[in-house]
Amino acid sequence: MTQQILKLSEVKLITGLSGSSIYRGAASGTFPKPIKLGERSSGWIKSEVDQWLNERIELSRHGGGA
């Protein structure tokens, strides 16, 4: 299985979250943590972001809230 890496701009577009919300969630454990790609570069594993998004949808649809 091939893994796809998303940059911050793509994660923001997919989730609708701001950059600070994404980093805050990653720090608190409520959003996937980025991986280091280089000295000054990081990205998110697409399957982890997709899973997070699906969990939010499921919670929303079945009365769990955000």
C-alpha positions as CSV (number, residue, x, y, z in Angstrom):
1,M,0.0,0.0,0.0
2,T,1.4,3.4,-1.0
3,Q,1.2,6.1,1.6
4,Q,0.4,9.7,0.6
5,I,1.7,12.7,2.5
6,L,-0.2,15.9,2.8
7,K,1.3,19.3,3.4
8,L,-0.3,21.7,5.8
9,S,-2.2,23.6,3.1
10,E,-3.8,20.4,1.9
11,V,-4.8,19.3,5.5
12,K,-6.3,22.7,6.0
13,L,-8.3,22.4,2.8
14,I,-9.5,18.9,3.6
15,T,-10.5,19.5,7.2
16,G,-11.5,23.1,7.2
17,L,-9.3,23.7,10.2
18,S,-6.8,26.5,10.7
19,G,-3.1,25.8,10.9
20,S,-3.0,26.7,14.6
21,S,-6.0,24.3,15.3
22,I,-4.2,21.5,13.5
23,Y,-1.0,21.9,15.4
24,R,-2.9,22.4,18.7
25,G,-4.8,19.2,18.0
26,A,-1.6,17.3,17.2
27,A,0.0,18.5,20.4
28,S,-3.0,17.5,22.5
29,G,-3.5,14.1,20.8
30,T,-6.8,14.9,19.2
31,F,-5.5,15.2,15.7
32,P,-2.8,13.1,13.9
33,K,0.7,14.2,14.5
34,P,2.8,15.4,11.5
35,I,5.9,13.4,10.4
36,K,9.2,15.0,9.7
37,L,10.1,14.9,6.0
38,G,13.3,16.9,6.3
39,E,15.0,19.5,8.4
40,R,12.3,22.2,7.8
41,S,9.5,20.1,6.3
42,S,6.7,18.0,7.7
43,G,3.5,16.5,6.5
44,W,0.6,14.3,7.5
45,I,-0.2,10.8,6.5
46,K,-3.4,11.0,4.4
47,S,-4.9,7.8,5.7
48,E,-4.6,9.2,9.3
49,V,-6.2,12.5,8.4
50,D,-9.0,10.6,6.5
51,Q,-9.6,8.4,9.6
52,W,-9.8,11.5,11.8
53,L,-12.3,13.1,9.5
54,N,-14.4,9.9,9.3
55,E,-14.5,9.7,13.1
56,R,-15.7,13.4,13.3
57,I,-18.4,12.6,10.8
58,E,-19.5,9.5,12.7
59,L,-19.6,11.4,16.0
60,S,-21.6,14.2,14.4
61,R,-24.1,11.9,12.8
62,H,-24.7,9.8,16.0
63,G,-25.0,12.5,18.6
64,G,-21.4,12.6,19.9
65,G,-20.6,16.3,19.1
66,A,-17.2,17.6,18.3
